[in-house]
Each structure stands twice: as structure tokens, then as C-alpha cells.
Amino acid sequence: MTTLQLTGFGTATTAFRLPQPTISREARLAAGLAAAPFIGLAFIVALPIAGLAGLAAYAARALHARRAAIKDIALFFAAPLVGLVYIALMPLVGLGALLWTAAKALRAERALVQGLKLAGAVLVAPVIGLVFIVALPFAGLATLMGYELRHAFATRRSA
């Protein structure tokens, strides 16, 4: 029997007797057989990783003298990823710079109105550009149709 003694709370020592777990030999064998596939799966997953780690350690020891070449090769392969990060983060950097500049401009009392106008213009400019990109082909088409209709009616009147 296992004895667990609890003390504290201003009382004397109290002893509780916990029953010893009784697991039969067959139950232990069944538990081992049930766990065997998971143990095998753990080895299947872990051994290639351990092999790659060993290979990496061996390669690091073998190429320790060529540290500059390894660094150049690593930078060669990392450069596209670094460029992609730059491309992805540049709009956020630009927005941060815009907000920083706007905050500096808003500190001065007389520049408050100018700063708001500038911020509004900068925020509205892409929308205006998009409207122009979408609407101007239709406006050009309407203009060409107007010229053509004017020319068609002018030739009918003169004929």
C-alpha cells in the first residue's frame, strides 16, 4: 500500500492509504501490443529526421573550412525569399511613412488643415485613378460615337 501524507491548514498529519493498482500480466501485454504500431510509427517519423540531422552535422564539419562559400550559397538561395518579403512589406512601410509624416504635420497647429487635405488626397488618389481607368474607355467610346453620329447626320442633311 502507498501512503500519502497531507499536512497543513493548522491540523495534525492526516494519512490516506491509496490502493495499489492491480494490472494483470495479460493487460500489460495487450497494452504493449496496442502501443507497438505507435512506437513503430514514432521510429518511422524520427529516424529520417535524425538521419538528416546527422548528415547536416557531418556536412558542417566537412565544409567548416569553406564557410564563406557556404554563406554565399545560402544567400543565393535566400535572396528570392528576402526580395519577396521586401515586396510584401513595402506597402506597409509606405503607409507607416505616410502616417509618420502626417503625425509630424499634425503636431503643428497651422499645418492641421494642410495635413488633413494631403492625407485625404493621398488616400483618395488611388480611388480616383481606378475610376479613371474604368470610366475613360467608355467616355472615349461615347466621344467617338458622338463624332460618328454628328458626321452621319451632317451627311444626311447635306444630301
VOPAGU-2260 file (C-alpha; in pm, 1 decimal, decimal comma):
REM VOPAGU-2260
SITE   aa  ch    i         X         Y         Z
SITE  MET   A    0       0,0       0,0       0,0
SITE  THR   A    1     114,0     351,5     -83,3
SITE  THR   A    2      72,5     612,0     186,4
SITE  LEU   A    3      15,6     977,0     104,1
SITE  GLN   A    4      50,1    1219,0     391,8
SITE  LEU   A    5    -117,2    1555,9     377,8
SITE  THR   A    6     -21,3    1823,1     627,4
SITE  GLY   A    7    -109,5    2186,2     676,6
SITE  PHE   A    8    -410,7    2401,3     735,9
SITE  GLY   A    9    -330,8    2404,7    1109,1
SITE  THR   A   10    -422,9    2038,0    1163,0
SITE  ALA   A   11    -225,9    1732,3    1255,0
SITE  THR   A   12     -83,4    1498,4     992,4
SITE  THR   A   13    -352,8    1303,9     810,7
SITE  ALA   A   14    -266,1     982,7     631,4
SITE  PHE   A   15    -460,5     841,4     338,3
SITE  ARG   A   16    -399,5     494,8     205,4
SITE  LEU   A   17    -422,5     466,5    -171,4
SITE  PRO   A   18    -493,2     121,4    -311,1
SITE  GLN   A   19    -214,0     -29,4    -517,8
SITE  PRO   A   20    -318,8     -59,2    -882,7
SITE  THR   A   21    -350,5    -418,3    -989,2
SITE  ILE   A   22    -284,1    -472,3   -1357,6
SITE  SER   A   23    -274,7    -825,6   -1479,6
SITE  ARG   A   24       5,7    -962,5   -1693,4
SITE  GLU   A   25    -234,8   -1009,6   -1985,3
SITE  ALA   A   26    -348,4    -648,8   -1965,4
SITE  ARG   A   27      13,8    -526,7   -1971,5
SITE  LEU   A   28      83,9    -748,1   -2272,1
SITE  ALA   A   29    -226,1    -619,1   -2451,4
SITE  ALA   A   30    -124,3    -258,4   -2377,6
SITE  GLY   A   31     223,3    -326,2   -2515,5
SITE  LEU   A   32      80,9    -485,4   -2829,2
SITE  ALA   A   33    -158,4    -193,9   -2876,7
SITE  ALA   A   34     126,1      56,6   -2841,2
SITE  ALA   A   35     360,9    -128,0   -3078,9
SITE  PRO   A   36     231,9      31,5   -3402,6
SITE  PHE   A   37     262,7     377,4   -3249,4
SITE  ILE   A   38     616,4     307,0   -3136,6
SITE  GLY   A   39     699,2     187,2   -3487,1
SITE  LEU   A   40     538,1     499,3   -3632,0
SITE  ALA   A   41     746,7     714,9   -3399,7
SITE  PHE   A   42    1061,5     544,2   -3527,0
SITE  ILE   A   43     948,6     585,0   -3888,2
SITE  VAL   A   44     898,1     957,2   -3831,7
SITE  ALA   A   45    1200,2    1019,5   -3609,7
SITE  LEU   A   46    1471,6     821,6   -3788,7
SITE  PRO   A   47    1474,6    1023,0   -4113,6
SITE  ILE   A   48    1489,3    1343,8   -3911,8
SITE  ALA   A   49    1773,9    1205,5   -3703,4
SITE  GLY   A   50    1948,7    1094,3   -4021,9
SITE  LEU   A   51    1913,6    1439,5   -4175,2
SITE  ALA   A   52    2047,6    1596,1   -3856,0
SITE  GLY   A   53    2347,1    1361,5   -3865,0
SITE  LEU   A   54    2403,4    1437,6   -4231,7
SITE  ALA   A   55    2384,7    1810,0   -4163,0
SITE  ALA   A   56    2636,7    1777,1   -3877,8
SITE  TYR   A   57    2870,6    1573,7   -4099,1
SITE  ALA   A   58    2840,8    1827,9   -4381,7
SITE  ALA   A   59    2900,1    2115,3   -4140,8
SITE  ARG   A   60    3220,1    1954,3   -4014,4
SITE  ALA   A   61    3336,4    1874,6   -4366,4
SITE  LEU   A   62    3265,6    2223,2   -4501,1
SITE  HIS   A   63    3375,9    2422,5   -4198,0
SITE  ALA   A   64    3682,5    2547,5   -4385,0
SITE  ARG   A   65    3465,8    2678,3   -4670,7
SITE  ARG   A   66    3248,1    2899,5   -4454,8
SITE  ALA   A   67    3246,6    3196,0   -4697,1
SITE  ALA   A   68    3137,1    2978,9   -4989,7
SITE  ILE   A   69    2857,5    2824,2   -4782,7
SITE  LYS   A   70    2741,7    3170,3   -4676,9
SITE  ASP   A   71    2737,3    3285,2   -5039,6
SITE  ILE   A   72    2539,4    2978,8   -5147,2
SITE  ALA   A   73    2291,1    3024,9   -4863,6
SITE  LEU   A   74    2244,8    3391,5   -4952,5
SITE  PHE   A   75    2199,4    3295,2   -5318,2
SITE  PHE   A   76    1911,4    3065,4   -5225,8
SITE  ALA   A   77    1766,5    3305,7   -4966,3
SITE  ALA   A   78    1774,1    3613,9   -5191,9
SITE  PRO   A   79    1439,6    3546,5   -5367,6
SITE  LEU   A   80    1268,8    3498,1   -5033,6
SITE  VAL   A   81    1419,0    3818,9   -4896,7
SITE  GLY   A   82    1303,3    4000,6   -5209,7
SITE  LEU   A   83     954,4    3858,1   -5170,1
SITE  VAL   A   84     944,1    3980,7   -4810,1
SITE  TYR   A   85    1052,6    4326,0   -4925,7
SITE  ILE   A   86     782,0    4330,7   -5194,4
SITE  ALA   A   87     517,1    4216,7   -4947,3
SITE  LEU   A   88     613,5    4466,3   -4676,6
SITE  MET   A   89     681,6    4777,3   -4886,0
SITE  PRO   A   90     316,4    4892,2   -4889,2
SITE  LEU   A   91     312,3    4868,7   -4511,3
SITE  VAL   A   92     639,2    5061,6   -4489,1
SITE  GLY   A   93     496,4    5328,2   -4721,0
SITE  LEU   A   94     179,4    5351,7   -4515,1
SITE  GLY   A   95     388,2    5380,5   -4199,7
SITE  ALA   A   96     595,4    5658,9   -4356,1
SITE  LEU   A   97     276,0    5835,3   -4462,9
SITE  LEU   A   98     131,5    5809,6   -4112,8
SITE  TRP   A   99     460,6    5927,8   -3959,4
SITE  THR   A  100     470,6    6227,7   -4189,2
SITE  ALA   A  101     104,5    6302,3   -4121,6
SITE  ALA   A  102     163,7    6280,6   -3746,9
SITE  LYS   A  103     457,6    6520,6   -3770,8
SITE  ALA   A  104     249,6    6760,6   -3978,9
SITE  LEU   A  105     -42,5    6742,1   -3737,6
SITE  ARG   A  106     179,9    6849,7   -3449,3
SITE  ALA   A  107     199,3    7198,1   -3586,7
SITE  GLU   A  108    -130,8    7379,2   -3535,2
SITE  ARG   A  109    -127,7    7574,4   -3858,5
SITE  ALA   A  110     -47,2    7263,6   -4063,8
SITE  LEU   A  111    -352,1    7076,1   -3938,7
SITE  VAL   A  112    -575,1    7163,5   -4232,1
SITE  GLN   A  113    -297,6    7114,8   -4487,5
SITE  GLY   A  114    -210,0    6778,5   -4334,8
SITE  LEU   A  115    -569,5    6660,3   -4349,8
SITE  LYS   A  116    -603,8    6775,6   -4710,3
SITE  LEU   A  117    -281,6    6598,5   -4803,7
SITE  ALA   A  118    -381,5    6278,3   -4623,5
SITE  GLY   A  119    -724,4    6287,5   -4785,5
SITE  ALA   A  120    -574,0    6346,9   -5128,6
SITE  VAL   A  121    -326,7    6063,2   -5082,6
SITE  LEU   A  122    -598,2    5824,3   -4967,8
SITE  VAL   A  123    -846,8    5927,2   -5239,4
SITE  ALA   A  124    -594,7    5939,4   -5526,9
SITE  PRO   A  125    -586,9    5560,1   -5591,2
SITE  VAL   A  126    -968,0    5550,7   -5597,6
SITE  ILE   A  127    -979,2    5838,9   -5846,1
SITE  GLY   A  128    -717,5    5663,7   -6057,5
SITE  LEU   A  129    -921,1    5344,3   -6056,8
SITE  VAL   A  130   -1233,9    5535,1   -6157,9
SITE  PHE   A  131   -1043,7    5691,5   -6447,4
SITE  ILE   A  132    -905,3    5355,2   -6555,7
SITE  VAL   A  133   -1253,7    5203,7   -6559,1
SITE  ALA   A  134   -1452,6    5500,9   -6692,5
SITE  LEU   A  135   -1225,9    5659,2   -6954,6
SITE  PRO   A  136   -1254,5    5380,8   -7213,4
SITE  PHE   A  137   -1633,4    5421,0   -7200,3
SITE  ALA   A  138   -1600,5    5800,9   -7220,2
SITE  GLY   A  139   -1372,2    5764,5   -7521,5
SITE  LEU   A  140   -1617,9    5527,1   -7685,6
SITE  ALA   A  141   -1904,6    5771,0   -7621,7
SITE  THR   A  142   -1698,6    6054,7   -7769,7
SITE  LEU   A  143   -1621,0    5853,0   -8082,1
SITE  MET   A  144   -1987,7    5755,3   -8116,6
SITE  GLY   A  145   -2085,3    6124,3   -8082,1
SITE  TYR   A  146   -1845,3    6226,8   -8356,7
SITE  GLU   A  147   -1971,0    5945,6   -8579,3
SITE  LEU   A  148   -2337,4    6033,3   -8521,7
SITE  ARG   A  149   -2267,4    6401,0   -8588,5
SITE  HIS   A  150   -2091,3    6310,3   -8910,3
SITE  ALA   A  151   -2372,6    6072,2   -9013,5
SITE  PHE   A  152   -2645,3    6333,7   -8955,8
SITE  ALA   A  153   -2438,1    6604,8   -9125,9
SITE  THR   A  154   -2401,8    6395,7   -9444,0
SITE  ARG   A  155   -2778,0    6318,9   -9446,0
SITE  ARG   A  156   -2870,5    6685,1   -9422,9
SITE  SER   A  157   -2634,1    6784,4   -9698,0
SITE  ALA   A  158   -2751,5    6509,6   -9928,9
